[in-house]
Amino acid sequence: MLADLSPLIAATAQWLTCAYPSGGGALASALCEVQARQAVTVAAWLRYPTPVDAALVGMAGPGGSARLDWLAGADDATGQDLDAHAWRTWVDEVVASWAACLLSDPELAGLAVAAVAEGSHTATTPAAFRRLVAPDESDRRAAALLRHPDLLAPVTALHQDQLMNLLKPGQPV
């Protein structure tokens, strides 16, 4: 059974860092990527909490980045070279939206990390998501665009209600 979410996580984190890049050098880019990957990992684990869920998305595919590209203003992101952008087929729109929510709302990120700590993905190895839940000043500078609530608003609005219902059931959205 294929229960590996790493292609989905890698592609969705890459989409986020391409759409909301770091403005600094190599270190800032790396810090931005780590934050995106941590947010996407938490979001993917919430979205696909069991090995069966992960296997199903592995077989069916997550859907791709077309709608996200359009929202981010890069609707012709693939251009003419489809092979160079094949990774975009592994982007999961819901996971990207949820990750954007986590990046722009520290309280929600804390709730999400607490929720995945109880799940099957961390059963064998506890995971730490410090750069997501407690970014320092260099993390914030490196991911200024990636964490900007106004810039992320079109992406967060896509599936924010689902995430809020999952993490704060019974709360008005």
Sequence and secondary structure as in RCSB ss.txt:
>XXXX:A:sequence
MLADLSPLIAATAQWLTCAYPSGGGALASALCEVQARQAVTVAAWLRYPTPVDAALVGMAGPGGSARLDWLAGAD
DATGQDLDAHAWRTWVDEVVASWAACLLSDPELAGLAVAAVAEGSHTATTPAAFRRLVAPDESDRRAAALLRHPD
LLAPVTALHQDQLMNLLKPGQPV
>XXXX:A:secstr
     HHHHHHHHHHHHHHS  SS HHHHHHHHHHHHHHHHHHHHHHS SHHHHHHHHHH    SHHHHHHTT T
T STT TGGGGGGGG  HHHHHHHHHHHH HHHHHHHHHHHHTSGGGSSS    HHHHS  HHHHHHTTTTT HH
HHHHHHHHHHHHHHHHHSTTS  
